[in-house]
């Protein structure tokens, strides 16, 4: 039987206060912070040559990523993320830039479809995993 102390501890979970940012978080996938991934963005051009831009990976999940660039990126633009891991494993993932800040040059990228293969690889990798 549960003691009154157990009841109090579990009720603390329901009385937690969240910041506005935490309440508005629409992310449903676990995000990982990784330092063993080199990332380039290929901006797909319909009538022009595609451009490859090196970017910094801030975090990644099976549904998308947060990136930081040196130059502004166009919103709603279709791109391909080219991920290269330290062990030479690689993924090319079609995606779209869905939001961003031109001052900080931090952008949110949504994969065109869930990438469970990438998610499984991120978890099975021997490198240190940091959850965000």
VENMOKA-V811490 format. One record per backbone hydrogen bond with DSSP energy under -0.5 kcal/mol. CO is the residue of the C=O (numbers start at 1). NH is the residue of the N-H. E is the energy in kcal/mol with one decimal. If there is no record, write none. Layout:
{{CO | NH | E} {CO | NH | E}}
This chain:
{{3 | 6 | -0.5} {3 | 7 | -1.6} {4 | 8 | -1.8} {5 | 9 | -2.2} {6 | 10 | -2.1} {7 | 11 | -1.7} {8 | 12 | -1.2} {9 | 13 | -0.6} {10 | 13 | -0.7} {10 | 14 | -0.7} {11 | 15 | -0.9} {13 | 16 | -0.9} {19 | 23 | -2.2} {20 | 24 | -1.7} {22 | 25 | -0.7} {31 | 132 | -2.7} {32 | 34 | -0.6} {32 | 60 | -2.2} {33 | 130 | -1.0} {36 | 86 | -1.6} {38 | 84 | -2.6} {39 | 55 | -2.1} {40 | 82 | -2.9} {41 | 43 | -0.7} {41 | 53 | -3.0} {42 | 44 | -0.7} {42 | 80 | -1.7} {43 | 51 | -1.6} {51 | 43 | -2.7} {51 | 53 | -0.5} {53 | 41 | -3.0} {55 | 39 | -0.6} {56 | 58 | -0.6} {56 | 68 | -2.2} {59 | 66 | -2.5} {60 | 32 | -3.3} {62 | 115 | -3.0} {63 | 111 | -2.7} {64 | 61 | -2.7} {65 | 109 | -3.1} {66 | 58 | -2.8} {66 | 59 | -1.4} {67 | 107 | -2.7} {68 | 56 | -3.0} {74 | 77 | -0.9} {77 | 97 | -1.9} {78 | 44 | -1.4} {79 | 95 | -2.7} {80 | 42 | -2.9} {80 | 82 | -0.5} {81 | 83 | -0.7} {81 | 93 | -2.6} {82 | 40 | -1.8} {83 | 91 | -2.1} {84 | 38 | -3.2} {85 | 88 | -2.2} {89 | 85 | -3.0} {91 | 83 | -3.2} {93 | 81 | -2.8} {94 | 112 | -2.4} {95 | 79 | -2.5} {96 | 98 | -0.7} {96 | 110 | -2.8} {97 | 76 | -2.7} {99 | 108 | -3.0} {101 | 105 | -2.4} {101 | 106 | -0.8} {105 | 69 | -2.3} {106 | 101 | -1.7} {107 | 67 | -2.5} {108 | 98 | -2.4} {108 | 99 | -1.2} {109 | 65 | -2.2} {110 | 96 | -1.9} {114 | 116 | -0.6} {115 | 119 | -2.1} {116 | 120 | -2.9} {117 | 121 | -2.1} {118 | 122 | -2.8} {119 | 123 | -1.7} {120 | 124 | -2.1} {121 | 125 | -1.3} {129 | 131 | -0.5} {130 | 33 | -2.9}}
